[in-house]
Amino acid sequence: MDVQEQFSALAEVLDEAVRMTIQRTASFPQDPVYGHAREQLAFIESFVQSRTVPSPEDKACVDIGIMAVKELEPDEPDYARSLMRTSTRFKRLGQLATSDGSTGGGTSG
Protein backbone atom coordinates (compact mmCIF):
# COMPACT_ATOMS: atom_id res chain seq x y z
CA MET A 1 0.00 0.00 0.00
CA ASP A 2 1.53 3.31 -1.00
CA VAL A 3 1.32 6.44 1.14
CA GLN A 4 -1.68 7.91 -0.68
CA GLU A 5 -3.60 4.65 -0.22
CA GLN A 6 -2.61 4.74 3.45
CA PHE A 7 -4.02 8.26 3.79
CA SER A 8 -7.27 7.15 2.15
CA ALA A 9 -7.57 4.14 4.43
CA LEU A 10 -6.83 6.30 7.48
CA ALA A 11 -9.40 8.90 6.38
CA GLU A 12 -12.05 6.18 6.17
CA VAL A 13 -11.51 4.84 9.71
CA LEU A 14 -11.01 8.38 11.02
CA ASP A 15 -14.41 9.46 9.67
CA GLU A 16 -16.09 6.61 11.54
CA ALA A 17 -14.23 7.40 14.77
CA VAL A 18 -15.08 11.11 14.52
CA ARG A 19 -18.76 10.33 13.87
CA MET A 20 -18.91 8.00 16.87
CA THR A 21 -17.10 10.53 19.08
CA ILE A 22 -19.49 13.33 18.10
CA GLN A 23 -22.45 11.14 19.04
CA ARG A 24 -20.98 10.33 22.44
CA THR A 25 -19.86 13.87 23.14
CA ALA A 26 -23.40 15.11 22.46
CA SER A 27 -24.71 12.77 25.14
CA PHE A 28 -21.84 13.29 27.61
CA PRO A 29 -20.21 16.67 26.84
CA GLN A 30 -18.19 16.83 30.08
CA ASP A 31 -16.75 13.31 29.89
CA PRO A 32 -12.94 13.68 29.73
CA VAL A 33 -12.52 10.40 27.82
CA TYR A 34 -14.57 11.71 24.89
CA GLY A 35 -12.86 15.10 25.12
CA HIS A 36 -9.48 13.42 24.87
CA ALA A 37 -10.66 11.32 21.92
CA ARG A 38 -11.86 14.50 20.17
CA GLU A 39 -8.48 16.18 20.66
CA GLN A 40 -6.55 13.16 19.45
CA LEU A 41 -8.78 12.69 16.40
CA ALA A 42 -8.41 16.39 15.50
CA PHE A 43 -4.63 15.97 15.73
CA ILE A 44 -4.76 12.95 13.39
CA GLU A 45 -7.14 14.76 11.06
CA SER A 46 -4.65 17.60 10.63
CA PHE A 47 -2.17 15.15 9.10
CA VAL A 48 -4.81 13.61 6.84
CA GLN A 49 -5.95 17.01 5.57
CA SER A 50 -2.41 18.19 4.86
CA ARG A 51 -1.30 14.77 3.56
CA THR A 52 1.74 15.02 5.83
CA VAL A 53 3.36 11.86 7.14
CA PRO A 54 3.77 12.30 10.90
CA SER A 55 7.15 12.12 12.56
CA PRO A 56 7.87 9.38 15.10
CA GLU A 57 7.39 12.03 17.81
CA ASP A 58 3.97 12.94 16.40
CA LYS A 59 2.99 9.28 16.29
CA ALA A 60 4.09 8.86 19.90
CA CYS A 61 1.67 11.63 20.96
CA VAL A 62 -1.32 9.54 19.92
CA ASP A 63 -2.59 7.33 22.72
CA ILE A 64 -6.26 6.77 21.89
CA GLY A 65 -5.66 3.10 21.15
CA ILE A 66 -4.37 2.52 24.67
CA MET A 67 -7.11 4.71 26.14
CA ALA A 68 -9.75 2.78 24.19
CA VAL A 69 -8.57 -0.53 25.64
CA LYS A 70 -8.38 0.78 29.20
CA GLU A 71 -11.46 2.98 29.33
CA LEU A 72 -13.90 1.90 26.64
CA GLU A 73 -13.49 -1.70 25.51
CA PRO A 74 -15.58 -3.36 28.23
CA ASP A 75 -18.60 -1.06 27.79
CA GLU A 76 -18.25 0.24 24.22
CA PRO A 77 -16.36 -2.38 22.21
CA ASP A 78 -17.37 -1.03 18.77
CA TYR A 79 -16.23 2.47 19.65
CA ALA A 80 -13.03 1.15 21.21
CA ARG A 81 -12.23 -0.85 18.04
CA SER A 82 -12.86 2.23 15.90
CA LEU A 83 -10.40 4.29 17.95
CA MET A 84 -7.86 1.45 17.95
CA ARG A 85 -8.09 1.08 14.15
CA THR A 86 -7.61 4.82 13.72
CA SER A 87 -4.61 4.87 16.06
CA THR A 88 -3.01 1.87 14.36
CA ARG A 89 -3.42 3.28 10.86
CA PHE A 90 -2.00 6.64 11.98
CA LYS A 91 1.02 5.02 13.60
CA ARG A 92 1.70 2.95 10.47
CA LEU A 93 1.33 5.92 8.12
CA GLY A 94 4.39 6.19 5.90
CA GLN A 95 5.53 2.62 6.37
CA LEU A 96 5.61 0.88 3.04
CA ALA A 97 4.09 -2.57 3.02
CA THR A 98 5.91 -5.48 1.42
CA SER A 99 4.28 -7.87 -1.01
CA ASP A 100 3.33 -10.20 1.86
CA GLY A 101 1.44 -7.41 3.59
CA SER A 102 3.98 -6.82 6.36
CA THR A 103 5.62 -3.47 6.91
CA GLY A 104 9.15 -4.84 6.63
CA GLY A 105 11.97 -3.86 8.88
CA GLY A 106 12.27 -7.23 10.60
CA THR A 107 14.91 -9.86 10.23
CA SER A 108 14.31 -13.38 9.11
CA GLY A 109 15.78 -16.38 10.62
N, C-alpha and C positions, 0 to 999 in steps of 0.2 A: 504494500500500500504506500503510495507516494504521499508527500506532505499535504498536498491539496485534498486528497481523498481522506487523509486523517482529519483535516479541518472540517470537512463535510460530515464525517462520522461523529466528530465531537459536537458539532452544531446540532445534530439530530438528538443526541442524548441530553445535551444541555437544554434544549427547548423543552423537553419533557420534565427535566428537573426543575427548571424555572417555573413552569406551569404548576407543578405540584407544590412548589414552595409558596407561590402566590396564593393558592387555595388555602394552605395551612396558615399562612400569615394573616389572611383575612379573618379566619376563625380565632386565631390566638396571636394578636398583634404584639403582645409584650413578651412572648416566649423567646428567650435568648437563643435557643437552639435554631429556631427558624430565622431569627435575625442573623445569626452567624452563617447559616446556609445561604441567605440572600447575599451577604457580603462576599462570600467565597465564589458564588456563581457569577456575581457581577465582575469580580476579578478575572475569572476564566473567560467570561464573555468579552472582556476588553481585548484579549489575545485573539479570539475568534474573529472579532470585527476587524481588527487590524491585520489579521493573517500573519502575526508575529509568533515565531516559535519561542516559547518561554525558556529562560535560562534555568539551569539546575536550581539556583536560589529561588526563582519564582515558583518552580514546581514544588520546592520544599515548603513553601508558604501555604500550600493547599492541604488542608487536613479534614475535609468533609467526608472522605471515605472512612477514616478512623472514627470520626464523630458519629457517622451513620451507624456503624457497628455498635458503638458503645451506648448511644442514646436512643436510637430509633428502631433498630432491627427487631427487637422483641414485639413492639406494638405496631410498627408501621413498616413491615418488611418490603413492600413494593416501593415505598418512598426511599427507604434505606438503599435498596438495590439501584435505584435511579441515581442517587448521589454517588454511590460507589462506582457505577459505570462512568459517570461524568469525571470523577476524580482520576480513575484509571486511564481513561482516554487522554485527559489533559497531561498526566505525567508521562505518557508514552509519546506525546506529540513530538515529532521530529526524529524519532527513531525509525529507521528504515527496516521494514520487515524483509526477511529472507524468503526464498521460494517455499520453504516448509512452514511459513507462517510465524516463525519465531522472530525476535528482534535482534538476533545475533549477539555478538559480544562475549559469548561463552566459549569455553574450551571443550573439546571433545576428548574422550578418553576414558 
